[in-house]
Amino acid sequence: MKDDMGRVFPDARQDIDQCETIPDTPQTRAPAYRLAFADDDFLLRDELRPVRLQLELLKPEIGIIEAGIESTIVLFGGARIPEPAKKDTARTKTLADLSKYYDQAREFARLMTEKSLATGGHENVIVTGGGPGVMEAGNRGAADAGGRSIGLNIVLPHEQAPNHYVTPELCYNFHYFAIRKMHFLMRARAITIFPGGFGTLDEMFEALTLIQTERMRPVPFLLFGREFWERIINWDALADAGTISEKDLHLFRFVDTAEQAVNAIENWEA
């Protein structure tokens, strides 16, 4: 018999429920008898890694599509940068000084979310790594504006818990860094990079490489804090050495404030 959705066969949930009513015997208790998709021990085998990669791609993809989100604004940045009110807790003076970018990330996310809501809230939704620091500021700014934001968290020994400002139904947790990176960029209409460490540098250079090699179409690419970025990376030396071309230096621009970033995105010319 067909159900209300026109289904001819039982769905997976119905089969799991049905298995709970079967007689308790040595055969039904054996791991071999478990339905494959309901068997955690089986799904966690090394041989099932390709399936887990696919699941990790599909779960957020389906959720974001069902939420009606069509494009995003990406915020990358350091988890260790505190909000100004807590800068005294920073482990270094530099981190305390960088706390100003918490406020800039928060304000930038607020401004972009207000613009998104003015057109229905489906375009240019803020997405962060979902953790503390700059990521928290981005999700917080979206919440300040009354909008939604995405958090793409990942299982790490430290700093992995999602911040309280991510929209709960858009808060995802990842095992695979590669799949998480795909979700950051698949809908990106702009990429903003705030001061950060290894993770931020990794995300920045991977995105720049995708654009440089034309694997990704160019989008506004903004680095917050010229002084910070020019201090830690000698961009001109890369071009002078020939390891990148002179035109690659035009793939990104420096900004220092939220207002500058919004203006740059609205007037971007590749």
Secondary structure, DSSP 8 states (H G I E B T S, - for coil): ---TT--SS--HHHHHHHHTTS---HHHHSGGGS-GGG-HHHHTSGGGHHHHHHHHHHHHHHHHHHTT---EEEEE--TT---GGGGGG-SSHHHHHTTHHHHHHHHHHHHHHHHHHHTTS-SSEEEE-SSSTHHHHHHHHHHHTT--EEEEEE--SSS-S--TTS-GGGEEEES-HHHHHHHHHTTEEEEEE-S--HHHHHHHHHHHHHHHTTSS----EEEE-HHHHHHH--HHHHHHHTSS-GGGGGS-EEE-SHHHHHHHHHT---
